[in-house]
């Protein structure tokens, strides 16, 4: 089944302009993957939300000061669609992650496959799955934050919009900020149903003086929902303590 799911995702992943994705990540810390999932695949994930069987925990955001809305972390084994996506997306993104580490002078490198990387996480006590699905209703929002769950942090993650803007909801834009000494910058990333945004989890390199690179801090969130209901899946490649 896993091989069948992975094959069904191959066309959406191969259709992406990965050279353009790398340029966008280098220039602004985020990049859009258009039509990564079909409307049917999006509905499949949304329809699973009321069930409790697929999840390890539910978080009500207001209780923790995270915003308003809720999300659920998936349990292992992940749904085959998300398991296939997580593995397939890791392969092109690990090259960017390793290049960023080299630019920042970080000695560590990420292994070629997600299985190898998760084994490192699990050996360090980070064994809880981090992929999640988020549900927002009218008035809900997500505060700017970083998804850091332990010592091991993969520097890129992916969010996939499962709902259709203008039909299922209004508002609820994906927002990303970059903080540098003396100023901050915000990006609002427009997405349609099935589109994904790849973005920096924590730090990314930017050009400094004399050709060197330095790190800038990145955060992401979701603006207030004005109408309807919005669902998103988040794919994080490191696991949690």
PyMOL commands that set and color helices and strands:
alter all, ss='L'
color gray80, all
select helices_A, chain A and resi 2-14+18-28+39-47+61-64+80-104+114-123+209-211
alter helices_A, ss='H'
color red, helices_A
select strands_A, chain A and resi 30-33+55-60+67-68+70-74+132-136+141-145+156-161+169-171+174-180+183-189+196-200+203-207+213-222+225-228+230-236
alter strands_A, ss='S'
color yellow, strands_A
deselect
rebuild
show_as cartoon
